[in-house]
């Protein structure tokens, strides 16, 4: 157990330090990279804070690193959301969850360092269960967005990511529940060993990703030249979209569209992503849906059509995603777009 602890602890610290240095050397740091940086620093403190007797820190140093390791799981959660969730932004409910997660652990830490009375077992249990709930949410988000994701490496990584999160969450949470009262040093070694596997996987996986795969920009420049087969497929795709207007069906999926043009779903994903430059299927569909909505909004004879009706007729399932997608593309809500073009006609 001693040799295992030495290996995973110091190799883990080294890997985390290399990741931190690499992120700091980047010229442009995205939100995902910032969250990854915070996660790495917090996990680094976690490894230091779990130091056994042979590398025991001073009480003051250990107190500091144990406070900084508290939000490591929340930062991992936020980083994964930013990577797998389209249009991710830090919102108020993220901050609330951050506080709810950290508060019981702060109570436990202060009890461990005798700043407060020793924390009741309830706080350990609550923290473990909340961690499981947090990871369950992350797993749901990761799997839910898989079909919409067109970036092959990121899409394929989702299932591996879910398996890894399940393993780490189960290992850490159960060790805290069953080992906390029995052997504190054994608990520390088990947690570090479980997390070390996650760190190793993350490094190997992240090295395969490039900057564009840390972003959910709706459209990038095509990066592969068109072949004759590609041109033929694009013509068949445009026939379905322009002539048959299949995008008006809100239930249209990539699999259904692939059947209509006679190709495999994987081939269609590659065509839309690597040849046309879209990172997710919904953005590709929304391009045509919004163009259809804009043509209606500019038509004076259709000025009495409610925005909700227009959204549904353009292929959106409800008003909210229509407004969000329209504003993202045109930098104004659809009602303002209609007013703008109505005033131009009057002039």
C-alpha positions, 0 to 999 in steps of 0.5 A, a space after each residue: 500500500 505504501 508503494 502504491 501511495 507513493 506512485 499514484 501521489 507523486 505521478 499524479 502531482 507531476 501530471 497535474 503540474 504539467 497540465 497547469 503549465 500547458 494551459 498557462 502557456 496558451 495564448 488564448 484561454 477559453 472558458 473550458 480551459 479556465 475551468 480545467 485549470 481550476 480543476 487541476 489546481 484544486 485536485 493538485 491541492 487534494 493530492 497534497 492535502 491527502 499526504 500520509 505520514 511520510 510527507 506530512 505537511 505542516 498544520 498551517 500548510 495542510 489547512 490551506 491546501 485542504 480548503 483549496 481542494 474543496 471545490 475540485 468536483 464542482 470544477 470538474 463538473 463545470 468543465 465537463 458541462 462546458 465541453 459537452 453542453 452547447 451554449 454553456 455559460 456560468 449561471 446563477 444556479 451553477 453558483 448556488 450548486 457550488 455553495 451547496 456542495 462546498 458548505 458541508 465540506 467546509 464544515 467537515 474541514 473546520 472540524 478536522 482542524 478543530 476550528 469548529 467541533 468535530 462534524 457529525 457523520 451526517 455531513 460526510 454522508 450528505 457530501 457523498 450523496 450530493 457528489 453522486 447527484 452532481 455526477 448523475 446530472 453530468 452523466 445525463 447531460 453528457 449522454 443527452 447531447 451525444 446525438 447532436 454532437 458532430 465532432 467525432 472525437 468528442 462524441 466518441 469520448 462521451 461514453 468513456 467519460 461517463 464510464 470513468 465518472 461512474 467509476 470515480 464517483 462510486 469509488 470515492 463516495 463509497 470509500 468515504 462512507 465505509 472507510 471514514 471511521 475505520 482508517 483515515 490513511 487508507 481512505 486517502 490512499 484509495 481516493 488518490 488512487 481512484 482519482 489518479 486513473 481519472 487524471 491519466 485518462 483526462 491527459 491522454 484524452 485531452 492531448 487528442 483534442 484541439 482548440 476547436 473541440 473545446 468550443 461549441 461555435 456553431 460554424 467553423 471553416 471547412 477543413 477538408 476538400 470536397 471529393 466528387 462523392 461529397 459533392 454528390 451527397 451535398 446535392 442530395 442533402 440540399 434537395 432534401 433541405 431546400 426542395 423538400 424542406 425537411 427541416 420544417 419537421 421539428 422531430 427530424 433527427 440526423 439518423 432520419 435525414 441520413 436515411 432520406 439521402 441514402 447514407 450512413 449516419 456516420 458519413 452524414 456527421 462527417 459531411 456536416 462537421 468536417 466538410 460543411 463546418 458545423 459542430 452540432 446537428 441542431 445548429 445546422 438545422 437551425 440555419 435553414 429554420 431561421 432563414 425560413 423564419 426571416 423570409 416570413 418576418 420580412 413579408 408584409 402580408 404575413 405581419 399578423 402571424 404570431 411569433 410562436 406560430 412562426 417558430 412552430 411553422 419553421 421547425 422549432 419545437 417551442 418558442 424559447 429555442 427559436 428566440 435563443 437561436 434567432 438572437 444568437 444569429 441575428 443579434 436581435 429578437 425576431 420581433 425586433 427583426 420584423 419591426 426593422 424590416 417593416 420600417 424599411 418597407 415604409 420608407 
